[in-house]
Amino acid sequence: MQSMKYLKMNGLGNQFIVLQNNGARLELMPQQVSGINAQKGKEFDQLLSIEPSQNADIYMGIWNNDGSEVAACGNGTRAVAWAYLKATKKESVSIETKAGILNAQLVGENMVSVDMGLPRLNWDEIPLAEEMQTIRMELQIGPIDKPLYWGPSAVSMGNPHCIFFVDDVESVALDKIGPMIEYHPLFPEQTNVEFAQIWDRKNIRMRVWERGVGITRACGTGACATLVAAVRRKLVDRLANIHLDGGILQIEWRDDDHVIMTGAVELEAKGELEI
């Protein structure tokens, strides 16, 4: 049994428990993660840890609430960055993850900007089970002669995303279609699923089914992947607002190909918990 300080935070409604771990790298079994999520008042979409790093200022561990460990979480990165920067009174931080090192900075009292790095666009980087173009994939939902949705894009932001562009995102039965795509054989590591509606050149409405979690109010890497996919299809400018159920993220795919995500975070509670 181990006691750790925690913060309960959210990024546009995306719920996080952030653990402060000053010891050896935290190794958690799925039942430990789900056990924390089952505690009243400690429910989360992702469990995050702030740990020592030899390669950056800190290391961030990431677990979905089903207990699976993942390599990337955009909104979670903003939450961890905010917690670290507020505690140390620094203005910027480098964060090591299993997907690489990310750099973040405060741009307001509760606003954090993160350089999410380069998107991965090749089929074997996402990864897909077979070679194909990722700007418009050979994938459809519904009858072969009259599919409901078809031709999504695939992008990896350290984790895989499948993005469908639709005329009316609110009408999508995300609770039914999300798991169908998450576990589709085309995605050997499963996938996050986004449905996006283009409002204009600078605004996209997006809903998300997160791999290992389900429907969430926001997804930072999903917003980044959606902007990249929309730019590749020449639907929006390289700087646009992504309108999620929980609020707005500003995403920019810079000319140097780095994706920059900016948005708000909120501290809800803090205390100690037993693991």
Backbone as CSV, one residue per row, in Angstrom:
resi,resn,N_x,N_y,N_z,CA_x,CA_y,CA_z,C_x,C_y,C_z
1,MET,0.859,-1.203,0.000,0.000,0.000,0.000,0.885,1.239,0.000
2,GLN,0.604,2.154,-0.917,1.426,3.359,-1.069,0.527,4.589,-1.085
3,SER,0.915,5.627,-0.337,0.135,6.861,-0.289,0.772,7.894,-1.202
4,MET,-0.052,8.561,-2.008,0.431,9.580,-2.938,-0.483,10.787,-2.929
5,LYS,0.113,11.946,-3.102,-0.669,13.155,-3.283,-1.252,13.161,-4.699
6,TYR,-2.487,13.679,-4.798,-3.113,13.739,-6.116,-3.827,15.062,-6.313
7,LEU,-4.017,15.414,-7.575,-4.855,16.528,-7.981,-5.969,15.987,-8.848
8,LYS,-7.194,16.444,-8.629,-8.304,16.131,-9.539,-8.445,17.337,-10.462
9,MET,-8.242,17.105,-11.773,-8.232,18.210,-12.728,-9.104,17.858,-13.922
10,ASN,-9.407,18.875,-14.714,-10.051,18.614,-15.997,-9.535,19.584,-17.045
11,GLY,-9.505,19.103,-18.260,-9.181,19.933,-19.412,-10.374,19.938,-20.333
12,LEU,-11.176,20.996,-20.278,-12.420,21.109,-21.063,-13.376,19.954,-20.764
13,GLY,-13.399,19.526,-19.522,-14.299,18.450,-19.117,-13.681,17.066,-19.192
14,ASN,-12.519,16.942,-19.812,-11.770,15.684,-19.835,-11.175,15.475,-18.439
15,GLN,-11.607,14.439,-17.728,-11.300,14.280,-16.310,-9.977,13.550,-16.064
16,PHE,-9.159,14.093,-15.130,-7.867,13.506,-14.815,-7.645,13.413,-13.307
17,ILE,-6.962,12.353,-12.907,-6.320,12.287,-11.597,-4.824,12.363,-11.859
18,VAL,-4.152,13.354,-11.257,-2.713,13.552,-11.444,-1.998,13.159,-10.155
19,LEU,-1.130,12.158,-10.245,-0.376,11.674,-9.092,1.017,12.292,-9.064
20,GLN,1.485,12.644,-7.877,2.850,13.122,-7.698,3.694,11.974,-7.174
21,ASN,4.577,11.436,-8.024,5.407,10.298,-7.654,6.873,10.694,-7.717
22,ASN,7.529,10.749,-6.568,8.930,11.160,-6.518,9.892,9.975,-6.464
23,GLY,9.361,8.758,-6.495,10.202,7.574,-6.391,10.498,6.947,-7.740
24,ALA,10.663,5.624,-7.734,10.938,4.881,-8.961,9.733,4.933,-9.892
25,ARG,9.965,4.622,-11.167,8.902,4.671,-12.173,7.684,3.883,-11.706
26,LEU,6.531,4.507,-11.798,5.289,3.918,-11.297,4.790,2.835,-12.257
27,GLU,4.645,1.640,-11.743,4.109,0.519,-12.519,2.773,0.123,-11.895
28,LEU,1.693,0.269,-12.660,0.362,-0.009,-12.126,-0.306,-1.140,-12.890
29,MET,-0.945,-2.041,-12.154,-1.744,-3.088,-12.764,-3.114,-2.506,-13.139
30,PRO,-3.761,-3.058,-14.166,-5.072,-2.549,-14.577,-6.073,-2.468,-13.430
31,GLN,-6.046,-3.465,-12.520,-7.019,-3.456,-11.425,-6.731,-2.336,-10.427
32,GLN,-5.470,-1.912,-10.302,-5.151,-0.769,-9.440,-5.726,0.516,-10.025
33,VAL,-5.584,0.667,-11.340,-6.095,1.864,-12.009,-7.619,1.917,-11.913
34,SER,-8.261,0.814,-12.261,-9.736,0.793,-12.208,-10.225,0.921,-10.771
35,GLY,-9.422,0.460,-9.805,-9.791,0.600,-8.399,-9.835,2.054,-7.957
36,ILE,-8.891,2.847,-8.434,-8.902,4.278,-8.127,-10.115,4.937,-8.774
37,ASN,-10.375,4.581,-10.037,-11.499,5.168,-10.776,-12.842,4.843,-10.120
38,ALA,-12.892,3.728,-9.387,-14.141,3.305,-8.738,-14.426,4.077,-7.456
39,GLN,-13.436,4.825,-6.946,-13.623,5.575,-5.711,-14.463,6.834,-5.975
40,LYS,-15.426,7.081,-5.123,-16.303,8.227,-5.280,-15.497,9.524,-5.236
41,GLY,-15.735,10.368,-6.220,-15.049,11.649,-6.294,-13.704,11.585,-6.993
42,LYS,-13.259,10.369,-7.357,-11.968,10.226,-8.025,-12.121,9.620,-9.418
43,GLU,-13.320,9.705,-9.978,-13.539,9.175,-11.316,-12.699,9.974,-12.330
44,PHE,-12.190,9.295,-13.345,-11.339,9.980,-14.326,-11.448,9.310,-15.696
45,ASP,-11.044,10.066,-16.711,-10.851,9.493,-18.044,-9.437,8.928,-18.156
46,GLN,-8.453,9.701,-17.655,-7.069,9.245,-17.621,-6.449,9.494,-16.248
47,LEU,-5.628,8.540,-15.817,-4.799,8.681,-14.635,-3.405,9.074,-15.112
48,LEU,-2.852,10.159,-14.531,-1.570,10.693,-14.968,-0.606,10.724,-13.788
49,SER,0.674,10.566,-14.067,1.673,10.669,-13.006,2.751,11.674,-13.394
50,ILE,3.215,12.429,-12.413,4.368,13.318,-12.572,5.531,12.641,-11.875
51,GLU,6.573,12.295,-12.637,7.676,11.505,-12.106,9.017,12.085,-12.533
52,PRO,10.102,11.692,-11.843,11.432,12.153,-12.261,11.789,11.637,-13.652
53,SER,12.609,12.409,-14.369,13.065,12.022,-15.707,14.532,12.371,-15.863
54,GLN,15.265,11.513,-16.553,16.662,11.800,-16.861,16.806,12.536,-18.181
55,ASN,15.715,12.623,-18.945,15.771,13.194,-20.288,15.009,14.510,-20.435
56,ALA,14.206,14.868,-19.426,13.402,16.087,-19.480,13.185,16.577,-18.053
57,ASP,12.405,17.636,-17.897,12.120,18.129,-16.542,11.356,17.103,-15.726
58,ILE,10.379,16.452,-16.375,9.563,15.440,-15.697,9.180,14.347,-16.691
59,TYR,8.734,13.216,-16.147,8.152,12.143,-16.952,6.661,12.067,-16.631
60,MET,5.827,11.808,-17.650,4.383,11.667,-17.451,3.942,10.256,-17.829
61,GLY,3.399,9.521,-16.856,2.769,8.239,-17.135,1.291,8.452,-17.418
62,ILE,0.697,7.615,-18.280,-0.686,7.810,-18.715,-1.409,6.464,-18.727
63,TRP,-2.527,6.381,-18.008,-3.365,5.181,-18.021,-4.810,5.584,-18.300
64,ASN,-5.480,4.862,-19.193,-6.912,5.038,-19.381,-7.646,4.417,-18.200
65,ASN,-8.926,4.765,-18.049,-9.643,4.267,-16.868,-9.971,2.777,-16.934
66,ASP,-9.710,2.125,-18.086,-9.854,0.670,-18.137,-8.572,-0.033,-17.705
67,GLY,-7.549,0.760,-17.329,-6.298,0.202,-16.845,-5.208,0.103,-17.878
68,SER,-5.516,0.353,-19.163,-4.511,0.254,-20.213,-3.580,1.462,-20.176
69,GLU,-2.277,1.206,-20.336,-1.303,2.293,-20.373,-1.133,2.748,-21.809
70,VAL,-1.102,4.074,-22.030,-0.989,4.628,-23.372,0.163,5.620,-23.428
71,ALA,0.520,6.014,-24.659,1.729,6.816,-24.856,1.470,8.309,-24.907
72,ALA,0.236,8.726,-25.192,-0.010,10.152,-25.396,-1.385,10.553,-24.884
73,CYS,-1.477,11.794,-24.403,-2.743,12.383,-23.970,-2.567,13.895,-23.994
74,GLY,-3.156,14.545,-24.982,-2.939,15.980,-25.167,-3.467,16.833,-24.033
75,ASN,-4.737,16.657,-23.680,-5.298,17.435,-22.577,-4.619,17.095,-21.260
76,GLY,-4.241,15.825,-21.097,-3.523,15.423,-19.905,-2.162,16.095,-19.800
77,THR,-1.511,16.283,-20.935,-0.224,16.980,-20.952,-0.389,18.410,-20.463
78,ARG,-1.472,19.052,-20.863,-1.713,20.424,-20.398,-1.965,20.450,-18.896
79,ALA,-2.696,19.458,-18.387,-2.978,19.401,-16.951,-1.696,19.190,-16.150
80,VAL,-0.870,18.238,-16.582,0.388,17.965,-15.889,1.316,19.168,-15.971
81,ALA,1.374,19.805,-17.144,2.223,20.987,-17.294,1.782,22.095,-16.344
82,TRP,0.471,22.333,-16.272,-0.052,23.385,-15.385,0.297,23.077,-13.936
83,ALA,0.100,21.829,-13.503,0.379,21.449,-12.120,1.854,21.660,-11.789
84,TYR,2.729,21.249,-12.690,4.171,21.392,-12.452,4.589,22.860,-12.457
85,LEU,4.095,23.612,-13.426,4.513,25.013,-13.550,3.985,25.858,-12.393
86,LYS,2.783,25.577,-11.929,2.257,26.312,-10.782,3.033,25.983,-9.505
87,ALA,3.443,24.735,-9.370,4.170,24.318,-8.165,5.595,24.868,-8.145
88,THR,6.214,24.956,-9.329,7.619,25.383,-9.396,7.769,26.857,-9.733
89,LYS,6.650,27.498,-10.133,6.661,28.904,-10.559,7.556,29.134,-11.775
90,LYS,7.721,28.100,-12.581,8.431,28.229,-13.849,7.439,28.593,-14.953
91,GLU,7.959,28.986,-16.116,7.090,29.383,-17.224,6.992,28.315,-18.307
92,SER,7.929,27.357,-18.316,7.899,26.316,-19.333,8.439,25.019,-18.742
93,VAL,8.087,23.898,-19.390,8.482,22.586,-18.897,8.626,21.628,-20.076
94,SER,9.617,20.733,-19.986,9.747,19.638,-20.948,9.237,18.367,-20.273
95,ILE,8.398,17.622,-20.996,7.709,16.461,-20.433,8.028,15.234,-21.264
96,GLU,8.650,14.240,-20.639,8.936,12.988,-21.324,7.715,12.072,-21.249
97,THR,7.334,11.506,-22.388,6.273,10.511,-22.455,6.777,9.334,-23.272
98,LYS,6.010,8.279,-23.330,6.400,7.138,-24.155,6.354,7.464,-25.638
99,ALA,5.697,8.566,-25.992,5.631,8.991,-27.388,6.717,10.013,-27.730
100,GLY,7.527,10.418,-26.739,8.564,11.417,-26.988,8.513,12.534,-25.958
101,ILE,9.302,13.566,-26.182,9.374,14.703,-25.261,8.545,15.862,-25.813
102,LEU,7.658,16.394,-24.968,6.796,17.508,-25.325,7.182,18.734,-24.507
103,ASN,7.041,19.909,-25.104,7.349,21.160,-24.419,6.076,21.967,-24.237
104,ALA,5.877,22.500,-23.022,4.657,23.237,-22.707,4.990,24.520,-21.973
105,GLN,4.068,25.485,-22.067,4.257,26.747,-21.365,2.912,27.354,-20.981
106,LEU,2.927,28.135,-19.906,1.739,28.891,-19.512,1.560,30.071,-20.448
107,VAL,0.332,30.291,-20.883,0.031,31.458,-21.726,-1.102,32.277,-21.109
108,GLY,-1.417,31.987,-19.860,-2.462,32.685,-19.119,-2.610,31.999,-17.779
109,GLU,-3.454,32.514,-16.910,-3.602,31.957,-15.568,-3.937,30.467,-15.597
110,ASN,-4.871,30.081,-16.459,-5.268,28.683,-16.568,-5.156,28.155,-17.996
111,MET,-4.358,28.819,-18.809,-4.191,28.429,-20.202,-2.787,27.872,-20.413
112,VAL,-2.718,26.741,-21.101,-1.442,26.089,-21.369,-1.336,25.788,-22.859
113,SER,-0.142,26.026,-23.408,0.148,25.708,-24.802,1.184,24.604,-24.847
114,VAL,0.935,23.581,-25.660,1.833,22.432,-25.758,2.239,22.215,-27.210
115,ASP,3.535,22.054,-27.443,4.036,21.628,-28.750,3.909,20.112,-28.793
116,MET,2.932,19.628,-29.554,2.648,18.196,-29.609,3.541,17.453,-30.596
117,GLY,4.463,18.161,-31.231,5.400,17.521,-32.146,4.814,17.320,-33.529
118,LEU,5.392,16.378,-34.265,5.006,16.130,-35.646,3.916,15.065,-35.736
119,PRO,2.895,15.281,-36.558,1.915,14.214,-36.776,2.546,13.095,-37.602
120,ARG,2.080,11.891,-37.398,2.561,10.737,-38.158,1.462,10.326,-39.120
121,LEU,1.810,10.285,-40.400,0.788,10.170,-41.433,0.903,8.913,-42.283
122,ASN,1.999,8.187,-42.174,2.159,6.961,-42.947,1.399,5.811,-42.293
123,TRP,0.915,4.893,-43.107,0.061,3.807,-42.609,0.727,2.981,-41.516
124,ASP,2.048,2.749,-41.640,2.737,1.901,-40.669,3.127,2.652,-39.400
125,GLU,2.981,3.992,-39.400,3.274,4.785,-38.210,2.061,4.923,-37.308
126,ILE,0.863,4.691,-37.851,-0.352,4.988,-37.077,-0.645,3.962,-35.963
127,PRO,-0.529,2.661,-36.081,-0.344,1.896,-37.320,-1.673,1.341,-37.838
128,LEU,-1.668,0.990,-39.143,-2.766,0.262,-39.753,-2.310,-1.163,-40.030
129,ALA,-3.254,-2.058,-40.215,-2.943,-3.462,-40.439,-2.498,-3.736,-41.868
130,GLU,-2.786,-2.813,-42.772,-2.385,-2.991,-44.172,-2.062,-1.645,-44.803
131,GLU,-1.265,-1.684,-45.851,-0.823,-0.457,-46.501,-1.965,0.208,-47.258
132,MET,-2.137,1.503,-47.033,-3.125,2.291,-47.765,-2.859,3.773,-47.527
133,GLN,-3.479,4.619,-48.340,-3.402,6.057,-48.143,-4.173,6.429,-46.878
134,THR,-3.625,7.327,-46.073,-4.286,7.687,-44.818,-5.107,8.969,-44.917
135,ILE,-4.999,9.690,-46.029,-5.787,10.913,-46.171,-7.268,10.585,-46.386
136,ARG,-7.518,9.420,-46.996,-8.898,8.946,-47.202,-8.833,7.423,-47.274
137,MET,-9.169,6.775,-46.181,-8.982,5.328,-46.090,-10.134,4.535,-46.700
138,GLU,-9.831,3.297,-47.032,-10.838,2.379,-47.552,-11.575,1.733,-46.380
139,LEU,-12.462,2.507,-45.788,-13.210,2.042,-44.620,-14.586,2.689,-44.646
140,GLN,-15.615,1.878,-44.424,-16.967,2.419,-44.407,-17.798,1.742,-43.341
141,ILE,-18.869,2.443,-42.929,-19.803,1.939,-41.928,-21.181,1.862,-42.560
142,GLY,-21.813,0.700,-42.479,-23.148,0.543,-43.036,-23.137,-0.322,-44.283
143,PRO,-24.275,-0.411,-44.971,-24.381,-1.260,-46.165,-23.357,-0.870,-47.236
144,ILE,-22.848,-1.862,-47.946,-21.826,-1.612,-48.969,-22.335,-0.662,-50.042
145,ASP,-23.602,-0.825,-50.447,-24.133,0.001,-51.531,-24.643,1.362,-51.056
146,LYS,-24.776,1.528,-49.722,-25.246,2.812,-49.202,-24.708,3.015,-47.782
147,PRO,-23.386,3.225,-47.642,-22.792,3.372,-46.310,-23.219,4.659,-45.626
148,LEU,-23.265,4.614,-44.299,-23.582,5.807,-43.517,-22.397,6.777,-43.506
149,TYR,-21.197,6.225,-43.290,-19.978,7.020,-43.213,-18.874,6.267,-43.929
150,TRP,-17.983,7.008,-44.570,-16.933,6.331,-45.333,-15.730,7.281,-45.518
151,GLY,-14.629,6.671,-45.928,-13.441,7.422,-46.290,-12.841,8.283,-45.206
152,PRO,-12.636,7.770,-43.971,-12.039,8.601,-42.932,-10.547,8.810,-43.163
153,SER,-9.978,9.747,-42.427,-8.530,9.953,-42.406,-7.962,9.273,-41.171
154,ALA,-6.663,8.943,-41.244,-5.960,8.399,-40.087,-4.738,9.257,-39.803
155,VAL,-4.535,9.566,-38.530,-3.400,10.379,-38.086,-2.953,9.833,-36.731
156,SER,-1.636,9.788,-36.497,-1.144,9.486,-35.157,-0.519,10.727,-34.553
157,MET,-0.917,11.023,-33.311,-0.266,12.079,-32.531,0.425,11.443,-31.324
158,GLY,1.075,10.295,-31.586,1.615,9.479,-30.510,0.634,8.397,-30.117
159,ASN,-0.602,8.529,-30.566,-1.649,7.522,-30.443,-2.520,7.598,-31.699
160,PRO,-3.159,6.491,-32.089,-3.878,6.450,-33.361,-5.250,7.134,-33.318
161,HIS,-5.596,7.790,-34.433,-6.889,8.448,-34.558,-7.489,8.159,-35.930
162,CYS,-8.800,7.948,-35.937,-9.564,7.750,-37.169,-10.622,8.846,-37.210
163,ILE,-10.561,9.710,-38.242,-11.399,10.915,-38.284,-12.367,10.856,-39.465
164,PHE,-13.656,10.898,-39.148,-14.698,10.968,-40.172,-15.188,12.413,-40.280
165,PHE,-15.316,12.927,-41.500,-15.902,14.243,-41.721,-17.349,14.066,-42.168
166,VAL,-18.264,14.718,-41.434,-19.695,14.520,-41.648,-20.409,15.866,-41.746
167,ASP,-21.649,15.822,-42.248,-22.444,17.047,-42.384,-23.073,17.471,-41.065
168,ASP,-23.397,16.501,-40.209,-24.063,16.802,-38.933,-23.489,15.910,-37.845
169,VAL,-22.549,16.434,-37.094,-21.867,15.632,-36.083,-22.788,15.269,-34.914
170,GLU,-23.800,16.087,-34.667,-24.700,15.828,-33.533,-25.581,14.609,-33.763
171,SER,-25.788,14.228,-35.012,-26.679,13.107,-35.316,-25.968,11.761,-35.275
172,VAL,-24.655,11.761,-35.076,-23.889,10.516,-35.084,-24.137,9.729,-33.790
173,ALA,-24.464,8.453,-33.930,-24.653,7.579,-32.757,-23.276,7.117,-32.280
174,LEU,-22.579,8.005,-31.617,-21.180,7.778,-31.246,-21.023,6.585,-30.304
175,ASP,-22.008,6.365,-29.444,-21.923,5.250,-28.495,-21.985,3.901,-29.188
176,LYS,-22.557,3.843,-30.380,-22.646,2.598,-31.141,-21.507,2.472,-32.149
177,ILE,-21.205,3.565,-32.845,-20.205,3.512,-33.914,-18.791,3.558,-33.346
178,GLY,-18.599,4.302,-32.254,-17.268,4.433,-31.666,-16.588,3.102,-31.406
179,PRO,-17.224,2.194,-30.632,-16.568,0.918,-30.354,-16.380,0.045,-31.591
180,MET,-17.265,0.168,-32.585,-17.104,-0.596,-33.822,-15.796,-0.241,-34.515
181,ILE,-15.478,1.059,-34.541,-14.256,1.501,-35.205,-13.038,1.276,-34.308
182,GLU,-13.194,1.515,-33.001,-12.066,1.312,-32.075,-11.463,-0.077,-32.231
183,TYR,-12.311,-1.088,-32.366,-11.852,-2.473,-32.412,-11.827,-3.044,-33.838
184,HIS,-11.895,-2.180,-34.841,-11.859,-2.649,-36.234,-10.512,-3.317,-36.515
185,PRO,-10.502,-4.428,-37.259,-9.244,-5.138,-37.547,-8.185,-4.280,-38.245
186,LEU,-8.591,-3.186,-38.857,-7.630,-2.308,-39.531,-6.682,-1.639,-38.539
187,PHE,-7.096,-1.580,-37.251,-6.298,-0.897,-36.224,-5.785,-1.924,-35.206
188,PRO,-4.572,-2.423,-35.381,-4.050,-3.473,-34.486,-3.852,-3.011,-33.051
189,GLU,-3.714,-1.703,-32.825,-3.573,-1.177,-31.460,-4.844,-0.452,-31.026
190,GLN,-5.963,-0.757,-31.689,-7.224,-0.036,-31.484,-7.033,1.431,-31.895
191,THR,-8.086,2.224,-31.828,-7.960,3.605,-32.253,-8.955,4.508,-31.546
192,ASN,-8.588,5.779,-31.413,-9.539,6.813,-31.035,-10.365,7.142,-32.272
193,VAL,-11.600,7.567,-32.063,-12.505,7.835,-33.190,-13.085,9.236,-33.051
194,GLU,-12.912,10.044,-34.096,-13.452,11.404,-34.108,-14.443,11.575,-35.256
195,PHE,-15.522,12.290,-34.976,-16.441,12.746,-36.018,-16.397,14.267,-36.021
196,ALA,-16.153,14.833,-37.192,-15.916,16.270,-37.299,-16.802,16.899,-38.365
197,GLN,-17.279,18.097,-38.052,-18.115,18.878,-38.974,-17.431,20.224,-39.211
198,ILE,-17.167,20.540,-40.450,-16.514,21.803,-40.789,-17.545,22.922,-40.775
199,TRP,-17.342,23.902,-39.874,-18.228,25.067,-39.838,-17.761,26.134,-40.826
200,ASP,-16.485,26.422,-40.811,-15.875,27.347,-41.774,-14.371,27.102,-41.758
201,ARG,-13.581,27.940,-42.412,-12.141,27.715,-42.553,-11.386,27.773,-41.228
202,LYS,-12.022,28.307,-40.184,-11.343,28.456,-38.900,-12.045,27.787,-37.730
203,ASN,-13.091,27.011,-38.021,-13.853,26.391,-36.934,-14.337,24.994,-37.314
204,ILE,-14.074,24.038,-36.419,-14.496,22.657,-36.606,-15.237,22.198,-35.343
205,ARG,-16.370,21.567,-35.531,-17.090,20.929,-34.418,-16.686,19.459,-34.385
206,MET,-16.300,18.947,-33.207,-15.792,17.582,-33.117,-16.357,16.859,-31.901
207,ARG,-16.676,15.578,-32.085,-17.024,14.692,-30.974,-16.086,13.493,-31.014
208,VAL,-15.863,12.883,-29.843,-14.814,11.873,-29.778,-15.218,10.651,-28.959
209,TRP,-14.786,9.500,-29.455,-14.814,8.240,-28.710,-13.355,7.898,-28.451
210,GLU,-12.953,7.890,-27.159,-11.556,7.642,-26.830,-11.297,6.159,-26.611
211,ARG,-10.229,5.681,-27.216,-9.781,4.308,-27.055,-9.576,3.979,-25.566
212,GLY,-10.206,2.917,-25.102,-10.040,2.493,-23.721,-10.825,3.294,-22.706
213,VAL,-11.632,4.267,-23.177,-12.386,5.128,-22.257,-13.854,5.200,-22.651
214,GLY,-14.124,5.551,-23.919,-15.484,5.769,-24.385,-15.692,7.218,-24.762
215,ILE,-16.932,7.676,-24.715,-17.237,9.070,-25.063,-16.667,9.988,-23.986
216,THR,-15.913,10.991,-24.393,-15.407,11.999,-23.456,-15.753,13.385,-23.988
217,ARG,-15.667,14.365,-23.109,-16.052,15.726,-23.475,-14.962,16.463,-24.257
218,ALA,-13.767,15.915,-24.248,-12.674,16.541,-24.987,-11.555,15.536,-25.181
219,CYS,-10.718,15.780,-26.187,-9.531,14.955,-26.435,-8.519,15.827,-27.165
220,GLY,-7.401,16.101,-26.494,-6.408,16.999,-27.074,-5.734,16.442,-28.306
221,THR,-5.267,15.177,-28.231,-4.630,14.595,-29.407,-5.649,14.415,-30.536
222,GLY,-6.920,14.153,-30.165,-7.965,14.041,-31.173,-8.214,15.351,-31.895
223,ALA,-8.182,16.458,-31.157,-8.333,17.774,-31.774,-7.172,18.063,-32.714
224,CYS,-5.949,17.703,-32.288,-4.779,17.898,-33.142,-4.888,17.061,-34.413
225,ALA,-5.245,15.791,-34.257,-5.362,14.898,-35.406,-6.447,15.376,-36.371
226,THR,-7.551,15.889,-35.830,-8.653,16.366,-36.673,-8.233,17.585,-37.490
227,LEU,-7.518,18.513,-36.861,-7.027,19.692,-37.592,-6.080,19.271,-38.701
228,VAL,-5.157,18.371,-38.409,-4.204,17.894,-39.420,-4.938,17.237,-40.581
229,ALA,-5.910,16.366,-40.273,-6.671,15.680,-41.318,-7.447,16.673,-42.168
230,ALA,-8.045,17.686,-41.538,-8.827,18.690,-42.277,-7.926,19.533,-43.173
231,VAL,-6.737,19.885,-42.699,-5.798,20.655,-43.526,-5.343,19.825,-44.717
232,ARG,-5.057,18.544,-44.492,-4.633,17.673,-45.590,-5.695,17.585,-46.674
233,ARG,-6.957,17.709,-46.284,-8.046,17.660,-47.263,-8.416,19.047,-47.779
234,LYS,-7.645,20.066,-47.332,-7.846,21.455,-47.766,-9.221,21.994,-47.351
235,LEU,-9.685,21.577,-46.161,-10.992,22.003,-45.674,-10.911,23.218,-44.763
236,VAL,-9.761,23.422,-44.101,-9.605,24.523,-43.145,-8.207,25.112,-43.270
237,ASP,-7.997,26.260,-42.593,-6.673,26.862,-42.512,-5.824,26.086,-41.503
238,ARG,-4.538,26.402,-41.450,-3.618,25.678,-40.569,-3.770,26.094,-39.100
239,LEU,-4.517,27.146,-38.827,-4.849,27.562,-37.463,-6.368,27.627,-37.352
240,ALA,-6.937,26.831,-36.440,-8.397,26.784,-36.328,-8.794,26.425,-34.907
241,ASN,-10.059,26.712,-34.582,-10.640,26.353,-33.294,-11.394,25.035,-33.425
242,ILE,-11.134,24.117,-32.495,-11.858,22.849,-32.461,-12.881,22.931,-31.327
243,HIS,-14.152,22.858,-31.676,-15.238,23.008,-30.708,-15.656,21.622,-30.210
244,LEU,-15.315,21.326,-28.957,-15.604,20.040,-28.329,-16.789,20.174,-27.385
245,ASP,-17.295,19.065,-26.891,-18.406,19.110,-25.935,-18.031,19.919,-24.701
246,GLY,-16.736,19.888,-24.312,-16.301,20.572,-23.097,-15.768,21.974,-23.296
247,GLY,-15.618,22.412,-24.541,-15.079,23.748,-24.779,-14.264,23.796,-26.054
248,ILE,-13.398,24.786,-26.151,-12.666,25.054,-27.393,-11.170,24.886,-27.189
249,LEU,-10.533,24.185,-28.127,-9.082,24.131,-28.213,-8.639,24.839,-29.484
250,GLN,-7.587,25.633,-29.364,-6.990,26.250,-30.549,-5.835,25.362,-31.003
251,ILE,-5.884,24.934,-32.249,-4.864,24.046,-32.799,-4.213,24.721,-34.006
252,GLU,-2.887,24.680,-34.044,-2.146,25.209,-35.193,-1.175,24.145,-35.705
253,TRP,-1.227,23.879,-37.000,-0.229,23.016,-37.649,0.748,23.945,-38.340
254,ARG,1.848,24.228,-37.649,2.776,25.250,-38.115,3.485,24.829,-39.403
255,ASP,4.134,25.802,-40.029,4.854,25.530,-41.268,6.021,24.569,-41.058
256,ASP,6.536,24.475,-39.808,7.607,23.506,-39.529,7.041,22.127,-39.205
257,ASP,5.715,21.958,-39.401,4.979,20.704,-39.217,4.700,20.346,-37.761
258,HIS,5.135,21.160,-36.803,4.779,20.915,-35.409,3.327,21.331,-35.172
259,VAL,2.627,20.564,-34.344,1.236,20.865,-33.997,1.201,21.482,-32.600
260,ILE,0.624,22.689,-32.498,0.558,23.414,-31.236,-0.880,23.431,-30.737
261,MET,-1.077,22.999,-29.496,-2.404,22.937,-28.879,-2.471,23.889,-27.703
262,THR,-3.502,24.728,-27.670,-3.666,25.694,-26.582,-5.083,25.618,-26.040
263,GLY,-5.184,25.553,-24.696,-6.507,25.500,-24.084,-6.432,25.627,-22.571
264,ALA,-7.586,25.638,-21.931,-7.697,25.868,-20.489,-7.683,24.562,-19.714
265,VAL,-7.248,24.650,-18.454,-7.339,23.537,-17.510,-7.954,24.054,-16.221
266,GLU,-8.452,23.129,-15.398,-9.119,23.516,-14.148,-8.742,22.542,-13.043
267,LEU,-8.415,23.070,-11.877,-8.156,22.263,-10.691,-9.453,22.129,-9.906
268,GLU,-9.885,20.902,-9.631,-11.148,20.656,-8.943,-10.952,20.292,-7.472
269,ALA,-9.912,19.513,-7.169,-9.701,19.061,-5.794,-8.289,18.522,-5.656
270,LYS,-7.864,18.325,-4.423,-6.562,17.705,-4.169,-6.603,16.985,-2.842
271,GLY,-5.681,16.034,-2.667,-5.645,15.268,-1.426,-4.634,14.141,-1.530
272,GLU,-4.863,13.076,-0.794,-4.000,11.900,-0.834,-4.849,10.651,-1.065
273,LEU,-4.299,9.678,-1.777,-4.997,8.430,-1.976,-4.023,7.273,-1.797
274,GLU,-4.580,6.097,-1.506,-3.788,4.883,-1.311,-3.814,4.044,-2.571
275,ILE,-2.637,3.552,-2.965,-2.544,2.664,-4.117,-2.040,1.313,-3.629
